[in-house]
Every structure is written in C-alpha cells, then in structure tokens.
Amino acid sequence: MSTATLTNPTLPAATAPASAALASLPVINLAELDDPALRDGFHRNLARVARDIGFFYLEGHGIAPEQIERVEAISRQFFALPAADKRSIAMENTRHFRGYTGVGDEITRQRPDLREQIDFADELPPVPLSADTPIWWGLQGPNQWPDALPELRSDILQWLDTCRAVAKRLLQAFMVALEQPADALDALVEAPHNNRLKIIHYPGQPDSASQQGVGPHKDGGLLTLLLQDQVGGLQVQTPQGWINVPPRKNAFVINIGEMLELATNGYLRANVHQVLSPAAGVSRYSIAYFYAPSLHAQEIPLLQLPQHLASQARGPESDPLNPLFSHIGTNALKGRVRSHLAVAAKFYPEQLEQLRLTQPGGLLVGSAY
C-alpha cells in the first residue's frame, strides 16, 4: 500500500469550551439553487460555511419525508432482529467490507466504538483478483443482505441512488462556489461508483466511562450526508472546543471529507467529529452516506483555484498517525483495514502488518469512516 503521503500539522486538541459564536451549525437550503435570484448568494454562503466550519445542515434537498421515514423504519427493524440473524451477514464473511459489525468491533483511535452497524455500498460484481491485481480492488463487490429482512435490499439500494443524486448536486454547487466548472470533479465520481452507506445503532451506555459511540475522526470521502434521529450525541471539533449538533428533522448534516480537502489543497477542510453514547435505556440511530471517488479514477486531482482562493488554501491537514494518500484505492483500503481488524486479519494480513509496522508501538488509529 505504498504511495505518496501527505502530512501536515497534527489534529488540534479539543479541550477548551466552545464559544457562543459557534454554538450551532448553519443551515444551507439546497432549493435556493432553483431560484436565479438566490443562486449567487447560495454559492457565496456555501463556500464561506464549508471553509469556516466544514459542517452544516442541508435542507431543501427534495427527498420525500416518506422515503426518509421508510429507511429509518427498516433500519430499526434490522437492529431489532435476533443476534444470529444479524451475525449471518457479518462483515468478516467477505473481503469487500460489507455487512454487520457488532458493538465494539470497529476501532477508532485505538478504542472500540460502542455501536452496531451494517456497511453497504453500490451493488457491483467482485473484481477477480490475481497476482497482478492491486489488492484494493477487493473493496468492490456485492453487499450482504439478511434473509430475515428481505425488504431491506430494495430500500437501501433506493436510498443509495437517492443520496447519490443529492450529493452530486451539492458537489457541483461546491465547484461553482470555488469558481470552477460545475462538472470539474464529475469524472471522479462516475460509475462504477464507490459510495458507501452505514446504518447505525448506538445502544445506551450505563456510565460516563463508556462514552465513545464513535471516536474522534475525519471522514475519508468527498462529502458525508448524515441523517440522524431525535437523540443527540454528534459533536464537531472547533478551535474553541466541541460543539453539539442537535437533530433537525428531515435535514442532513453535511461534512467535508478528506478527499475534497485534498482536491482543494486544503481550502475546504475536513473537520474532526465524534458521537457520544446515549444514556442507559436510550438508543440512537443514524444513517450515514459517504460520497466517495470511484476506484477507477485512481488519483485525486488538484483543482486550480483562482489566486484569491488559492492564497487561502493551507494544504491538506493529515494526522501523522493516519496519513492521507492521494491514490484513491490505497487510501480507501487503508481506512478499512485500520477500522475493521477482523476482516483485515482474514483477507488483508499483509496490509494489516504493514500498517502496524509504520505506527508507533504498532497501534493503529482507525478512521471510523
């Protein structure tokens, strides 16, 4: 998995209390793109918000509330299944990093995340692997579907298609906001797609010592579209400390991924975030869609920003313990191997050992992405 790495300052610590000025995230209304009188203001606001904070609520996305309710309901139905039914599609069944992960089985920053989840991606045939095939092609393949809940398949595949359309429209809006052609990164996200989806359940925890629903991390793709229920817990890191991201009905929480940070040379920033476990007896559910570059695109391009924007680009910020790679497949596999050790040990032992050898003390820093 060797390739060029990009490293800059370490991730900032979040110890100071958040300031009142950053007490809540801004709201972006995607429907303003349909109004010529509002479009220019929308692009200016989008560029400012994404650069200043890197997180925002997205409304006006056009997804019917009924579809949101359906995908939320079917997610809860899965997590209510008996443990044996959930384990029947365990992620370690396949090299593609698709399937169910139990509470504590995913790792972020050397600690287990107290959540259970299913990972999905665009439904594609596996790539036959040979001695000459790059190992990261193992990421492409079919999903696993539970026999006990057959209707999950159609709802999830529809949600993947729906979110991809919203994400592409938002990505094109970002390009216009950065004074690029709207289609500047379209080639990066063409089929066959490499987008991912997690449906997630955070069970309540009994004490303050077990708060890591998911540990501090950045997302590795281009954009993340998060749908969360009415139980709080998501936090975003700012220079002043952590701020809460309370639920907002039928709105996505959007954040910049590391690959978009790379493409803009750090003008847009991927921000650190985490989820605190809910209290005992309370469950939190969320659905996270990760809009990512196609594996076929190979490398992340560097956008040629106009001088007045390029002068504000600080370069991509990479955690020295979890470095960024500009090669898409290498970076994507690195993130999977770090976070899902059982799958890595079974299907990618050489890559897992290589990562261990490059880390102080042999400890891996999972990405949670």
Buried (B, 14 or more C-beta within 10 A) or exposed (E): BEEEBBBBEEBEEBEEEBEEEBEBBBBBBBEBBEEEEBBEEBBEBBBEBBBEBBBBBBBBBEBEEEEBEBBBEBBEBBBEBEEEBBBBBBBBBBBBBBBBBBBBBBBBBEEBBBBBBBBBBBBBEBBEEEEEEBBBBBBBBBBBBBEBBEEBBEBBBEBBEBBBEBBBBBBBBBBBBBBBEEEBBEEBBEEEBBBBBBBBBBBBBEEEEBBBBBBBBBBBBBBBBBBBBEBBBBBBBBEBBBBBBBBBEEBBBBBBBBBBBBBBBBBBBBBBBBBBBBBEEEEBBBBBBBBBBBBBBBBBBEBEBEEEBBEEBEBBBBBBBBBBBBBBBBBBBBBBBBBBBEBBEBBBEEBBEBBEEBBEEEEBBBBBB
